[in-house]
Amino acid sequence: MITNQVSMSRGLRIIWNGLLDILFPKTCLGCGREGTYICKDCEIFLSEADPMLGSPISPKILGEVGLPDIVSVWEYEGLMEKLILKIKYDGCYDIINDLVAKAFEKITLGLPQDTMITFVPMWGRKERRRGFNQAELIARAVGEKTGRPVAKLLEKIKDNRSQVGLSPQERAENVRGAFRVTPDDRISDILGMSDIPNIRNVLVVDDVYTTGATMGECIKVLKKAGAKNVWGFTLSRKMSIQNC
Ligand SMILES: [Zn+2]
């Protein structure tokens, strides 16, 4: 019964997506060509981020898995910036699957088997207004690629103002105390399994890494709740003066 419902909704989704493609054909955000958001010719304009840079939290490599603390795939500039803004403000969240697929053509995340994937949460009202949290959608796509479970382990408990335009110090201050771990009973509901103290490894996913204030705060909260290793993954990273 459940299987039927799932396959039914998937079927409808395919038809719906097909209709949307006819009514609103995807066009490349680089050159305007129809068919995809990032055509093969424009893909070269996405600059890869050096995964070893831009991690003021701790730039060390974790010996066991060869994974830096924070992995960012591309620089947040030009075409990448356009793509992220298109996702967030025009609701074109199907770009995410294309981007995550391209990301995993370039990188491998050596995640231990018992790693849970989570994402930077949004303030509830803001998420309802937008209709989705892009970080969650990226996390779900990363979960599919890596075969690791995805769950909402964090909640946003402070409606802090946007980080845009703030200095690194202001950003850190603005985001302090903004997150907490999702109450255990709800996590068990989602997963039908262990609570946070038994989750040893966590990967936190977000769209853009700027100064690391948000990611750092999420990592801190998860570690305080008992997670042993916490890593970060973002599609892009904004170069700032601090990172140069
Ligand atoms: Zn193009």
py3Dmol code that shows the C-alpha trace and the ligand (Angstrom):
import py3Dmol

protein = """\
ATOM      1  CA  MET A   1       0.000   0.000   0.000  1.00  0.00           C
ATOM      2  CA  ILE A   2       2.708   2.415   1.028  1.00  0.00           C
ATOM      3  CA  THR A   3       4.791   1.347  -1.969  1.00  0.00           C
ATOM      4  CA  ASN A   4       1.836   2.070  -4.266  1.00  0.00           C
ATOM      5  CA  GLN A   5       1.392   5.509  -2.776  1.00  0.00           C
ATOM      6  CA  VAL A   6       5.088   6.249  -3.117  1.00  0.00           C
ATOM      7  CA  SER A   7       5.280   5.085  -6.729  1.00  0.00           C
ATOM      8  CA  MET A   8       2.051   6.942  -7.516  1.00  0.00           C
ATOM      9  CA  SER A   9       3.360  10.218  -6.134  1.00  0.00           C
ATOM     10  CA  ARG A  10       6.648   9.695  -7.942  1.00  0.00           C
ATOM     11  CA  GLY A  11       4.738   9.111 -11.187  1.00  0.00           C
ATOM     12  CA  LEU A  12       2.739  12.280 -10.681  1.00  0.00           C
ATOM     13  CA  ARG A  13       5.881  14.184  -9.878  1.00  0.00           C
ATOM     14  CA  ILE A  14       7.511  13.042 -13.115  1.00  0.00           C
ATOM     15  CA  ILE A  15       4.441  14.146 -15.109  1.00  0.00           C
ATOM     16  CA  TRP A  16       4.321  17.453 -13.216  1.00  0.00           C
ATOM     17  CA  ASN A  17       8.024  18.092 -13.801  1.00  0.00           C
ATOM     18  CA  GLY A  18       7.564  17.225 -17.472  1.00  0.00           C
ATOM     19  CA  LEU A  19       4.732  19.755 -17.723  1.00  0.00           C
ATOM     20  CA  LEU A  20       6.807  22.413 -15.998  1.00  0.00           C
ATOM     21  CA  ASP A  21       9.677  21.767 -18.415  1.00  0.00           C
ATOM     22  CA  ILE A  22       7.308  22.385 -21.337  1.00  0.00           C
ATOM     23  CA  LEU A  23       5.668  25.475 -19.831  1.00  0.00           C
ATOM     24  CA  PHE A  24       8.810  26.953 -18.321  1.00  0.00           C
ATOM     25  CA  PRO A  25      11.803  25.483 -20.129  1.00  0.00           C
ATOM     26  CA  LYS A  26      15.046  25.539 -18.183  1.00  0.00           C
ATOM     27  CA  THR A  27      17.568  27.963 -19.587  1.00  0.00           C
ATOM     28  CA  CYS A  28      21.263  28.134 -18.838  1.00  0.00           C
ATOM     29  CA  LEU A  29      21.994  30.943 -16.399  1.00  0.00           C
ATOM     30  CA  GLY A  30      25.302  31.526 -18.163  1.00  0.00           C
ATOM     31  CA  CYS A  31      24.263  31.878 -21.818  1.00  0.00           C
ATOM     32  CA  GLY A  32      20.476  31.511 -21.951  1.00  0.00           C
ATOM     33  CA  ARG A  33      20.498  28.288 -23.981  1.00  0.00           C
ATOM     34  CA  GLU A  34      17.448  26.102 -23.343  1.00  0.00           C
ATOM     35  CA  GLY A  35      17.518  22.686 -21.721  1.00  0.00           C
ATOM     36  CA  THR A  36      19.462  23.029 -18.497  1.00  0.00           C
ATOM     37  CA  TYR A  37      20.427  25.619 -15.875  1.00  0.00           C
ATOM     38  CA  ILE A  38      24.148  25.022 -16.385  1.00  0.00           C
ATOM     39  CA  CYS A  39      25.121  24.010 -19.915  1.00  0.00           C
ATOM     40  CA  LYS A  40      28.346  22.152 -20.668  1.00  0.00           C
ATOM     41  CA  ASP A  41      29.952  25.267 -22.181  1.00  0.00           C
ATOM     42  CA  CYS A  42      29.221  27.422 -19.140  1.00  0.00           C
ATOM     43  CA  GLU A  43      30.226  24.808 -16.593  1.00  0.00           C
ATOM     44  CA  ILE A  44      33.832  25.965 -16.973  1.00  0.00           C
ATOM     45  CA  PHE A  45      32.825  29.303 -15.459  1.00  0.00           C
ATOM     46  CA  LEU A  46      32.197  27.666 -12.115  1.00  0.00           C
ATOM     47  CA  SER A  47      35.465  28.122 -10.237  1.00  0.00           C
ATOM     48  CA  GLU A  48      36.384  25.321  -7.931  1.00  0.00           C
ATOM     49  CA  ALA A  49      37.156  26.259  -4.358  1.00  0.00           C
ATOM     50  CA  ASP A  50      40.347  24.989  -2.821  1.00  0.00           C
ATOM     51  CA  PRO A  51      38.971  22.628  -0.161  1.00  0.00           C
ATOM     52  CA  MET A  52      41.897  23.400   2.114  1.00  0.00           C
ATOM     53  CA  LEU A  53      41.203  27.113   2.337  1.00  0.00           C
ATOM     54  CA  GLY A  54      38.480  29.123   3.937  1.00  0.00           C
ATOM     55  CA  SER A  55      38.143  27.142   7.110  1.00  0.00           C
ATOM     56  CA  PRO A  56      39.105  29.403   9.978  1.00  0.00           C
ATOM     57  CA  ILE A  57      37.513  26.942  12.413  1.00  0.00           C
ATOM     58  CA  SER A  58      40.219  24.384  11.823  1.00  0.00           C
ATOM     59  CA  PRO A  59      42.000  23.864   8.550  1.00  0.00           C
ATOM     60  CA  LYS A  60      43.475  20.488   9.528  1.00  0.00           C
ATOM     61  CA  ILE A  61      42.864  17.309   7.578  1.00  0.00           C
ATOM     62  CA  LEU A  62      41.341  14.472   9.509  1.00  0.00           C
ATOM     63  CA  GLY A  63      43.811  11.640   9.023  1.00  0.00           C
ATOM     64  CA  GLU A  64      41.363   8.754   9.200  1.00  0.00           C
ATOM     65  CA  VAL A  65      39.021   9.865   6.493  1.00  0.00           C
ATOM     66  CA  GLY A  66      41.148  12.468   4.724  1.00  0.00           C
ATOM     67  CA  LEU A  67      38.328  14.980   5.068  1.00  0.00           C
ATOM     68  CA  PRO A  68      38.950  18.643   5.887  1.00  0.00           C
ATOM     69  CA  ASP A  69      36.606  20.041   8.522  1.00  0.00           C
ATOM     70  CA  ILE A  70      34.733  22.099   5.965  1.00  0.00           C
ATOM     71  CA  VAL A  71      34.484  21.164   2.315  1.00  0.00           C
ATOM     72  CA  SER A  72      33.277  23.798  -0.161  1.00  0.00           C
ATOM     73  CA  VAL A  73      33.075  22.863  -3.813  1.00  0.00           C
ATOM     74  CA  TRP A  74      32.940  26.157  -5.719  1.00  0.00           C
ATOM     75  CA  GLU A  75      33.667  29.817  -5.189  1.00  0.00           C
ATOM     76  CA  TYR A  76      30.538  31.895  -4.636  1.00  0.00           C
ATOM     77  CA  GLU A  77      30.908  34.248  -7.585  1.00  0.00           C
ATOM     78  CA  GLY A  78      29.641  34.766 -11.143  1.00  0.00           C
ATOM     79  CA  LEU A  79      27.555  31.862 -12.385  1.00  0.00           C
ATOM     80  CA  MET A  80      27.563  30.091  -9.018  1.00  0.00           C
ATOM     81  CA  GLU A  81      26.176  33.175  -7.287  1.00  0.00           C
ATOM     82  CA  LYS A  82      23.461  33.431  -9.952  1.00  0.00           C
ATOM     83  CA  LEU A  83      22.537  29.779  -9.446  1.00  0.00           C
ATOM     84  CA  ILE A  84      22.302  30.069  -5.662  1.00  0.00           C
ATOM     85  CA  LEU A  85      20.189  33.241  -5.906  1.00  0.00           C
ATOM     86  CA  LYS A  86      17.934  31.565  -8.486  1.00  0.00           C
ATOM     87  CA  ILE A  87      17.379  28.677  -6.059  1.00  0.00           C
ATOM     88  CA  LYS A  88      16.687  30.901  -3.067  1.00  0.00           C
ATOM     89  CA  TYR A  89      14.652  33.705  -4.540  1.00  0.00           C
ATOM     90  CA  ASP A  90      13.038  32.219  -7.670  1.00  0.00           C
ATOM     91  CA  GLY A  91      12.316  28.854  -6.056  1.00  0.00           C
ATOM     92  CA  CYS A  92      14.152  26.912  -8.781  1.00  0.00           C
ATOM     93  CA  TYR A  93      15.237  24.257  -6.335  1.00  0.00           C
ATOM     94  CA  ASP A  94      15.621  21.601  -9.011  1.00  0.00           C
ATOM     95  CA  ILE A  95      18.990  23.270  -9.744  1.00  0.00           C
ATOM     96  CA  ILE A  96      20.191  21.652  -6.524  1.00  0.00           C
ATOM     97  CA  ASN A  97      20.197  18.109  -7.868  1.00  0.00           C
ATOM     98  CA  ASP A  98      22.195  19.211 -10.924  1.00  0.00           C
ATOM     99  CA  LEU A  99      24.724  21.011  -8.722  1.00  0.00           C
ATOM    100  CA  VAL A 100      25.132  18.171  -6.238  1.00  0.00           C
ATOM    101  CA  ALA A 101      25.578  15.699  -9.108  1.00  0.00           C
ATOM    102  CA  LYS A 102      28.303  17.962 -10.576  1.00  0.00           C
ATOM    103  CA  ALA A 103      29.889  18.376  -7.138  1.00  0.00           C
ATOM    104  CA  PHE A 104      30.222  14.639  -6.727  1.00  0.00           C
ATOM    105  CA  GLU A 105      31.894  14.352 -10.134  1.00  0.00           C
ATOM    106  CA  LYS A 106      34.651  16.463  -8.562  1.00  0.00           C
ATOM    107  CA  ILE A 107      34.892  15.390  -4.952  1.00  0.00           C
ATOM    108  CA  THR A 108      34.555  12.326  -2.801  1.00  0.00           C
ATOM    109  CA  LEU A 109      33.499  12.651   0.808  1.00  0.00           C
ATOM    110  CA  GLY A 110      35.201   9.912   2.780  1.00  0.00           C
ATOM    111  CA  LEU A 111      32.444   9.743   5.363  1.00  0.00           C
ATOM    112  CA  PRO A 112      32.552   6.921   7.909  1.00  0.00           C
ATOM    113  CA  GLN A 113      29.656   4.461   7.665  1.00  0.00           C
ATOM    114  CA  ASP A 114      27.939   5.748  10.816  1.00  0.00           C
ATOM    115  CA  THR A 115      27.715   9.346   9.631  1.00  0.00           C
ATOM    116  CA  MET A 116      24.431  11.191   9.742  1.00  0.00           C
ATOM    117  CA  ILE A 117      23.816  14.109   7.426  1.00  0.00           C
ATOM    118  CA  THR A 118      22.021  17.207   8.619  1.00  0.00           C
ATOM    119  CA  PHE A 119      21.667  20.812   7.489  1.00  0.00           C
ATOM    120  CA  VAL A 120      21.670  24.387   8.729  1.00  0.00           C
ATOM    121  CA  PRO A 121      18.040  25.020   9.713  1.00  0.00           C
ATOM    122  CA  MET A 122      16.018  28.104   8.824  1.00  0.00           C
ATOM    123  CA  TRP A 123      13.773  30.146  11.056  1.00  0.00           C
ATOM    124  CA  GLY A 124      10.330  28.430  10.809  1.00  0.00           C
ATOM    125  CA  ARG A 125       8.364  31.371   9.451  1.00  0.00           C
ATOM    126  CA  LYS A 126      11.023  32.205   6.890  1.00  0.00           C
ATOM    127  CA  GLU A 127      11.076  28.604   5.687  1.00  0.00           C
ATOM    128  CA  ARG A 128       7.279  28.508   5.375  1.00  0.00           C
ATOM    129  CA  ARG A 129       7.367  31.709   3.348  1.00  0.00           C
ATOM    130  CA  ARG A 130      10.048  30.346   1.019  1.00  0.00           C
ATOM    131  CA  GLY A 131       8.441  26.915   0.916  1.00  0.00           C
ATOM    132  CA  PHE A 132      11.704  25.042   1.350  1.00  0.00           C
ATOM    133  CA  ASN A 133      15.100  25.203   2.981  1.00  0.00           C
ATOM    134  CA  GLN A 134      17.760  24.980   0.279  1.00  0.00           C
ATOM    135  CA  ALA A 135      20.279  23.588   2.792  1.00  0.00           C
ATOM    136  CA  GLU A 136      17.920  20.691   3.520  1.00  0.00           C
ATOM    137  CA  LEU A 137      17.433  19.959  -0.181  1.00  0.00           C
ATOM    138  CA  ILE A 138      21.201  19.983  -0.720  1.00  0.00           C
ATOM    139  CA  ALA A 139      21.595  17.674   2.303  1.00  0.00           C
ATOM    140  CA  ARG A 140      19.009  15.245   0.911  1.00  0.00           C
ATOM    141  CA  ALA A 141      20.812  15.154  -2.436  1.00  0.00           C
ATOM    142  CA  VAL A 142      24.146  14.587  -0.644  1.00  0.00           C
ATOM    143  CA  GLY A 143      22.462  11.796   1.344  1.00  0.00           C
ATOM    144  CA  GLU A 144      21.445  10.086  -1.878  1.00  0.00           C
ATOM    145  CA  LYS A 145      24.949  10.405  -3.302  1.00  0.00           C
ATOM    146  CA  THR A 146      26.706   9.121  -0.183  1.00  0.00           C
ATOM    147  CA  GLY A 147      24.114   6.602   0.998  1.00  0.00           C
ATOM    148  CA  ARG A 148      24.030   8.167   4.465  1.00  0.00           C
ATOM    149  CA  PRO A 149      20.796   9.003   6.332  1.00  0.00           C
ATOM    150  CA  VAL A 150      19.605  12.599   6.505  1.00  0.00           C
ATOM    151  CA  ALA A 151      17.770  14.057   9.495  1.00  0.00           C
ATOM    152  CA  LYS A 152      16.931  17.417  10.949  1.00  0.00           C
ATOM    153  CA  LEU A 153      19.221  17.437  13.965  1.00  0.00           C
ATOM    154  CA  LEU A 154      19.179  21.196  14.520  1.00  0.00           C
ATOM    155  CA  GLU A 155      16.516  23.829  15.043  1.00  0.00           C
ATOM    156  CA  LYS A 156      16.752  27.570  14.663  1.00  0.00           C
ATOM    157  CA  ILE A 157      15.567  29.167  17.885  1.00  0.00           C
ATOM    158  CA  LYS A 158      16.488  32.789  17.217  1.00  0.00           C
ATOM    159  CA  ASP A 159      15.153  34.937  14.399  1.00  0.00           C
ATOM    160  CA  ASN A 160      18.437  36.758  14.035  1.00  0.00           C
ATOM    161  CA  ARG A 161      18.829  39.352  11.320  1.00  0.00           C
ATOM    162  CA  SER A 162      20.366  38.458   7.977  1.00  0.00           C
ATOM    163  CA  GLN A 163      24.127  37.991   8.013  1.00  0.00           C
ATOM    164  CA  VAL A 164      24.452  40.011   4.803  1.00  0.00           C
ATOM    165  CA  GLY A 165      26.581  43.109   5.223  1.00  0.00           C
ATOM    166  CA  LEU A 166      27.838  42.243   8.709  1.00  0.00           C
ATOM    167  CA  SER A 167      31.516  42.060   9.656  1.00  0.00           C
ATOM    168  CA  PRO A 168      32.924  38.651  10.694  1.00  0.00           C
ATOM    169  CA  GLN A 169      32.701  39.684  14.364  1.00  0.00           C
ATOM    170  CA  GLU A 170      29.124  40.887  13.957  1.00  0.00           C
ATOM    171  CA  ARG A 171      28.199  37.680  12.137  1.00  0.00           C
ATOM    172  CA  ALA A 172      29.583  35.534  14.941  1.00  0.00           C
ATOM    173  CA  GLU A 173      27.711  37.606  17.522  1.00  0.00           C
ATOM    174  CA  ASN A 174      24.502  37.610  15.454  1.00  0.00           C
ATOM    175  CA  VAL A 175      24.367  33.826  15.151  1.00  0.00           C
ATOM    176  CA  ARG A 176      25.399  32.984  18.717  1.00  0.00           C
ATOM    177  CA  GLY A 177      22.732  30.918  20.482  1.00  0.00           C
ATOM    178  CA  ALA A 178      20.657  30.735  17.286  1.00  0.00           C
ATOM    179  CA  PHE A 179      20.523  26.926  17.122  1.00  0.00           C
ATOM    180  CA  ARG A 180      19.732  24.001  19.345  1.00  0.00           C
ATOM    181  CA  VAL A 181      19.649  20.277  18.846  1.00  0.00           C
ATOM    182  CA  THR A 182      16.216  18.968  17.797  1.00  0.00           C
ATOM    183  CA  PRO A 183      14.555  17.335  20.812  1.00  0.00           C
ATOM    184  CA  ASP A 184      15.492  13.643  20.883  1.00  0.00           C
ATOM    185  CA  ASP A 185      11.971  12.277  20.670  1.00  0.00           C
ATOM    186  CA  ARG A 186      11.421  13.989  17.365  1.00  0.00           C
ATOM    187  CA  ILE A 187      14.690  12.613  15.979  1.00  0.00           C
ATOM    188  CA  SER A 188      13.631   9.101  17.021  1.00  0.00           C
ATOM    189  CA  ASP A 189      10.322   9.721  15.266  1.00  0.00           C
ATOM    190  CA  ILE A 190      12.106  10.642  12.080  1.00  0.00           C
ATOM    191  CA  LEU A 191      14.653   7.864  12.185  1.00  0.00           C
ATOM    192  CA  GLY A 192      13.112   5.259  14.442  1.00  0.00           C
ATOM    193  CA  MET A 193      16.576   4.960  15.888  1.00  0.00           C
ATOM    194  CA  SER A 194      19.162   6.379  18.212  1.00  0.00           C
ATOM    195  CA  ASP A 195      19.155   9.728  19.923  1.00  0.00           C
ATOM    196  CA  ILE A 196      21.825  12.365  19.511  1.00  0.00           C
ATOM    197  CA  PRO A 197      24.393  11.121  22.048  1.00  0.00           C
ATOM    198  CA  ASN A 198      24.708   7.921  19.994  1.00  0.00           C
ATOM    199  CA  ILE A 199      25.270   9.726  16.754  1.00  0.00           C
ATOM    200  CA  ARG A 200      29.026   9.829  16.483  1.00  0.00           C
ATOM    201  CA  ASN A 201      29.654  11.484  13.139  1.00  0.00           C
ATOM    202  CA  VAL A 202      27.672  14.275  11.572  1.00  0.00           C
ATOM    203  CA  LEU A 203      28.000  16.197   8.316  1.00  0.00           C
ATOM    204  CA  VAL A 204      26.335  19.629   8.369  1.00  0.00           C
ATOM    205  CA  VAL A 205      25.269  20.927   4.956  1.00  0.00           C
ATOM    206  CA  ASP A 206      24.662  24.501   3.795  1.00  0.00           C
ATOM    207  CA  ASP A 207      24.546  26.395   0.500  1.00  0.00           C
ATOM    208  CA  VAL A 208      27.159  29.106   1.065  1.00  0.00           C
ATOM    209  CA  TYR A 209      30.069  29.345   3.470  1.00  0.00           C
ATOM    210  CA  THR A 210      31.068  32.914   4.271  1.00  0.00           C
ATOM    211  CA  THR A 211      32.978  33.508   7.491  1.00  0.00           C
ATOM    212  CA  GLY A 212      32.154  30.179   9.079  1.00  0.00           C
ATOM    213  CA  ALA A 213      30.093  31.793  11.855  1.00  0.00           C
ATOM    214  CA  THR A 214      26.906  29.838  11.084  1.00  0.00           C
ATOM    215  CA  MET A 215      28.684  26.569  10.367  1.00  0.00           C
ATOM    216  CA  GLY A 216      30.863  27.005  13.454  1.00  0.00           C
ATOM    217  CA  GLU A 217      27.830  27.583  15.662  1.00  0.00           C
ATOM    218  CA  CYS A 218      26.091  24.446  14.291  1.00  0.00           C
ATOM    219  CA  ILE A 219      29.231  22.365  14.808  1.00  0.00           C
ATOM    220  CA  LYS A 220      29.568  23.663  18.362  1.00  0.00           C
ATOM    221  CA  VAL A 221      25.966  22.784  19.250  1.00  0.00           C
ATOM    222  CA  LEU A 222      26.241  19.275  17.793  1.00  0.00           C
ATOM    223  CA  LYS A 223      29.547  18.588  19.553  1.00  0.00           C
ATOM    224  CA  LYS A 224      28.110  19.836  22.833  1.00  0.00           C
ATOM    225  CA  ALA A 225      25.215  17.400  22.337  1.00  0.00           C
ATOM    226  CA  GLY A 226      27.683  14.527  22.074  1.00  0.00           C
ATOM    227  CA  ALA A 227      28.557  14.149  18.401  1.00  0.00           C
ATOM    228  CA  LYS A 228      32.182  13.061  18.123  1.00  0.00           C
ATOM    229  CA  ASN A 229      33.179  14.323  14.698  1.00  0.00           C
ATOM    230  CA  VAL A 230      31.293  17.051  12.899  1.00  0.00           C
ATOM    231  CA  TRP A 231      32.195  18.152   9.389  1.00  0.00           C
ATOM    232  CA  GLY A 232      30.721  20.766   7.110  1.00  0.00           C
ATOM    233  CA  PHE A 233      29.851  20.664   3.425  1.00  0.00           C
ATOM    234  CA  THR A 234      28.777  23.673   1.372  1.00  0.00           C
ATOM    235  CA  LEU A 235      28.227  23.971  -2.349  1.00  0.00           C
ATOM    236  CA  SER A 236      30.046  27.280  -2.433  1.00  0.00           C
ATOM    237  CA  ARG A 237      32.300  29.533  -0.458  1.00  0.00           C
ATOM    238  CA  LYS A 238      32.393  33.286  -0.514  1.00  0.00           C
ATOM    239  CA  MET A 239      35.916  34.608  -0.609  1.00  0.00           C
ATOM    240  CA  SER A 240      36.356  37.211   2.089  1.00  0.00           C
ATOM    241  CA  ILE A 241      39.320  39.343   3.111  1.00  0.00           C
ATOM    242  CA  GLN A 242      39.877  36.946   6.010  1.00  0.00           C
ATOM    243  CA  ASN A 243      40.286  34.036   3.628  1.00  0.00           C
ATOM    244  CA  CYS A 244      42.742  35.723   1.273  1.00  0.00           C
TER     245      CYS A 244
END
"""
ligand_1 = """\
1
ZN
Zn 25.410 28.097 -20.974
"""
view = py3Dmol.view(width=600, height=400)
view.addModel(protein, "pdb")
view.setStyle({"model": 0}, {"cartoon": {"style": "trace"}})
view.addModel(ligand_1, "xyz")
view.setStyle({"model": 1}, {"stick": {}})
view.zoomTo()
view.show()
